Amino acid sequence: MTRARSNFPSTRAGGFTLIELVIALAMVAVIAGSLAESLWIAYHATQRTEAAVAPSRQAAIAMDYLSSDLQNALQTGTTATTLIGNFEGTQAQDDRGHEADDVIFFSTAESPQHVDANGEVKQVELTVEHLAGSNDYALVRRVTRNLLAEVQPAPDEEIICRGVSSFTLQYFDGSNWNTTWDSTLEDKTIPAAVQVKLELEDPAANGKSPPVSHERIIPLLCSTAALDPTVNTGVTMP
């Protein structure tokens, strides 16, 4: 008597049981969760790092702008042209009571093209301005490129940096630092150097920490103040 063979395959002939599949899926979910958490931590760490260095990066770019403008400043009376006016640095405060100095001078530094004439010599003003409709204060650069116009047009404005807490300038005559400068009173010369102190708010701090301060001393290449006894009292007449 022969035994009939079953036509049903064995339950262990390859494949996985339901319990094994559930365990595998659970392991995949745990690994995926760990990876997602790691990526989330790395993303927020990157954001915090970028926010921390943003004021320093912004200040460095602003200082480069100021250095270019001031290092190319021109001295009254150095050429026959009448385009070069006075160097005027004034001490001022904004409506918050913070230091917000202002300086006007003539320079050959680069600037955006004007819609009309674009002379090589430009009048540059650096000042702090309260941006309308916000609590933000910006360091603004105003440039007049068409100095021969019969009616002077409004200067071209560009924002150098935002979040300005204070902007302080001092002027070196070769011996002493001064809080103001008027070339008409300084033998028609520009300062030997300008010290710039720029304080920027840290947006990541939400007002909970003091502003970040940045300073740079910028030499003015065309200046003769350090050698002029009329300006620098430390120089004696030959």
C-alpha positions as CSV (number, residue, x, y, z in Angstrom):
1,M,0.0,0.0,0.0
2,T,1.6,3.3,-1.1
3,R,1.3,6.6,0.8
4,A,-0.2,9.4,-1.1
5,R,2.0,12.5,-1.5
6,S,0.8,15.9,-0.4
7,N,0.5,18.6,-3.1
8,F,1.1,21.4,-0.5
9,P,4.6,22.9,-0.2
10,S,6.4,22.9,3.1
11,T,5.8,26.0,5.3
12,R,9.6,26.4,5.7
13,A,10.5,26.2,2.0
14,G,12.2,29.7,1.7
15,G,10.7,33.2,2.6
16,F,10.1,34.8,6.0
17,T,7.4,34.3,8.6
18,L,5.2,37.2,9.6
19,I,7.0,37.7,12.9
20,E,10.3,37.9,11.2
21,L,9.0,40.6,8.8
22,V,7.6,42.6,11.7
23,I,10.9,42.5,13.5
24,A,12.8,43.5,10.4
25,L,10.5,46.5,9.8
26,A,10.9,47.5,13.5
27,M,14.7,47.5,13.2
28,V,14.5,49.6,10.0
29,A,12.2,52.1,11.7
30,V,14.6,52.4,14.7
31,I,17.6,52.9,12.3
32,A,15.7,55.5,10.2
33,G,14.6,57.4,13.4
34,S,18.2,57.5,14.6
35,L,19.4,58.9,11.2
36,A,16.6,61.4,11.1
37,E,17.5,62.7,14.6
38,S,21.2,62.9,13.7
39,L,20.3,65.0,10.6
40,W,18.0,67.2,12.6
41,I,20.7,67.9,15.2
42,A,23.3,68.6,12.5
43,Y,20.9,70.9,10.7
44,H,20.2,73.0,13.8
45,A,23.9,73.0,14.7
46,T,24.6,74.5,11.3
47,Q,21.9,77.1,11.7
48,R,23.2,78.1,15.1
49,T,26.8,78.4,13.8
50,E,25.8,80.5,10.8
51,A,23.7,82.8,13.0
52,A,26.7,83.2,15.4
53,V,29.1,84.2,12.6
54,A,26.7,86.3,10.7
55,P,27.4,89.6,12.5
56,S,31.2,89.1,12.2
57,R,30.8,88.3,8.4
58,Q,28.6,91.3,7.9
59,A,31.0,93.6,9.8
60,A,34.0,92.3,7.8
61,I,32.2,93.1,4.5
62,A,31.2,96.6,5.8
63,M,34.8,97.3,7.0
64,D,36.1,96.3,3.5
65,Y,33.7,98.8,2.0
66,L,34.7,101.6,4.4
67,S,38.4,100.8,3.9
68,S,38.1,101.1,0.1
69,D,36.3,104.4,0.3
70,L,38.6,106.0,2.9
71,Q,41.9,104.7,1.5
72,N,41.0,106.4,-1.8
73,A,40.0,109.7,-0.1
74,L,41.3,112.8,-1.9
75,Q,42.8,115.8,-0.3
76,T,41.5,119.4,-1.0
77,G,44.0,121.3,-3.1
78,T,46.1,118.4,-4.3
79,T,45.0,118.9,-8.0
80,A,43.8,121.8,-10.1
81,T,40.3,120.5,-10.4
82,T,37.5,122.1,-8.4
83,L,35.7,118.8,-8.0
84,I,37.4,117.9,-4.7
85,G,35.7,119.4,-1.7
86,N,36.2,119.3,2.0
87,F,36.5,116.3,4.3
88,E,33.9,116.8,7.1
89,G,33.5,114.3,9.9
90,T,30.9,115.1,12.5
91,Q,29.9,113.5,15.8
92,A,26.2,112.7,16.1
93,Q,23.6,110.4,17.8
94,D,20.5,108.7,16.4
95,D,17.0,108.9,17.9
96,R,17.9,106.1,20.4
97,G,20.8,108.1,21.8
98,H,23.4,105.8,20.3
99,E,26.5,107.0,18.5
100,A,25.8,107.6,14.8
101,D,28.6,109.6,13.4
102,D,28.6,111.1,9.9
103,V,31.4,111.7,7.4
104,I,31.5,113.3,4.0
105,F,34.5,113.2,1.7
106,F,35.7,112.8,-1.9
107,S,37.1,109.5,-3.1
108,T,38.0,107.6,-6.2
109,A,36.7,104.3,-4.8
110,E,34.4,102.1,-6.9
111,S,30.6,102.6,-6.7
112,P,27.5,101.5,-8.7
113,Q,27.0,103.1,-12.1
114,H,24.8,106.2,-12.1
115,V,22.0,106.7,-14.6
116,D,23.7,109.8,-16.1
117,A,27.4,110.9,-15.7
118,N,29.9,108.7,-13.9
119,G,32.9,110.7,-12.9
120,E,36.0,109.1,-11.4
121,V,35.9,111.5,-8.4
122,K,32.8,110.9,-6.2
123,Q,31.4,112.5,-3.1
124,V,30.8,109.9,-0.5
125,E,28.8,110.1,2.7
126,L,28.7,107.4,5.4
127,T,25.9,107.7,7.9
128,V,23.4,105.7,10.0
129,E,19.7,105.7,8.9
130,H,16.6,104.4,10.6
131,L,14.8,102.2,8.1
132,A,11.2,103.2,7.7
133,G,8.6,100.8,9.0
134,S,11.0,98.8,11.2
135,N,13.1,99.0,14.3
136,D,16.2,98.4,12.2
137,Y,19.1,100.8,11.8
138,A,21.5,100.6,8.8
139,L,24.9,101.9,7.8
140,V,24.2,103.8,4.5
141,R,26.6,104.8,1.8
142,R,25.5,107.8,-0.3
143,V,27.4,108.5,-3.5
144,T,27.2,111.4,-5.9
145,R,29.0,110.6,-9.1
146,N,28.0,113.5,-11.3
147,L,29.8,116.5,-9.6
148,L,29.5,118.7,-12.7
149,A,25.7,118.9,-12.8
150,E,24.2,122.4,-12.5
151,V,21.6,121.0,-10.2
152,Q,23.0,118.3,-8.0
153,P,20.9,115.1,-8.2
154,A,19.9,113.0,-5.2
155,P,22.8,110.7,-4.3
156,D,22.7,107.0,-5.0
157,E,22.1,105.1,-1.7
158,E,23.1,101.6,-0.8
159,I,22.9,99.8,2.5
160,I,26.2,98.5,3.6
161,C,24.9,96.6,6.6
162,R,21.8,96.3,8.9
163,G,21.3,95.9,12.6
164,V,23.6,98.8,13.5
165,S,23.7,99.6,17.2
166,S,26.4,102.3,16.9
167,F,28.8,103.8,14.4
168,T,31.8,105.8,15.8
169,L,34.6,107.5,13.9
170,Q,37.8,109.1,15.2
171,Y,40.4,111.0,13.1
172,F,44.1,110.8,13.6
173,D,46.2,113.9,12.9
174,G,49.5,112.2,13.3
175,S,49.7,112.8,17.0
176,N,46.2,112.7,18.5
177,W,42.8,111.2,17.9
178,N,39.9,113.6,17.3
179,T,36.2,113.0,17.4
180,T,35.5,115.4,14.5
181,W,37.4,116.7,11.4
182,D,36.9,119.7,9.2
183,S,39.5,120.1,6.5
184,T,38.8,123.9,6.2
185,L,40.3,124.2,9.8
186,E,43.1,121.6,9.2
187,D,45.1,123.3,6.5
188,K,42.9,121.7,3.8
189,T,44.2,118.2,4.5
190,I,42.4,114.9,5.3
191,P,43.2,112.9,8.5
192,A,46.2,110.6,8.5
193,A,43.9,107.7,9.6
194,V,40.4,107.0,10.6
195,Q,39.4,104.6,13.4
196,V,36.0,102.9,12.7
197,K,34.1,101.3,15.5
198,L,31.0,99.4,14.3
199,E,28.6,97.7,16.8
200,L,26.1,95.3,15.3
201,E,23.1,93.6,17.0
202,D,23.2,89.8,17.2
203,P,19.9,88.7,15.6
204,A,20.2,85.3,17.3
205,A,20.4,86.8,20.8
206,N,17.0,88.6,20.5
207,G,18.3,91.5,22.5
208,K,19.5,89.3,25.4
209,S,23.2,90.0,24.8
210,P,25.2,93.2,24.1
211,P,26.0,94.2,20.5
212,V,29.1,92.7,18.9
213,S,31.8,95.4,18.5
214,H,34.2,95.6,15.5
215,E,37.1,98.1,15.1
216,R,39.5,98.9,12.4
217,I,42.1,101.6,11.8
218,I,42.2,102.7,8.2
219,P,45.2,104.8,6.9
220,L,44.4,107.5,4.4
221,L,47.0,107.3,1.6
222,C,46.8,110.8,0.3
223,S,47.0,112.5,3.7
224,T,49.8,114.9,4.6
225,A,48.4,115.5,8.1
226,A,51.1,113.6,9.9
227,L,53.8,115.8,8.4
228,D,52.0,119.1,8.5
229,P,52.9,121.2,11.6
230,T,49.7,123.2,11.2
231,V,47.7,120.0,11.7
232,N,50.0,117.8,13.8
233,T,51.2,119.8,16.7
234,G,53.9,117.2,17.3
235,V,55.8,118.3,14.2
236,T,58.2,121.2,14.6
237,M,58.9,123.7,11.8
238,P,62.3,123.2,10.1
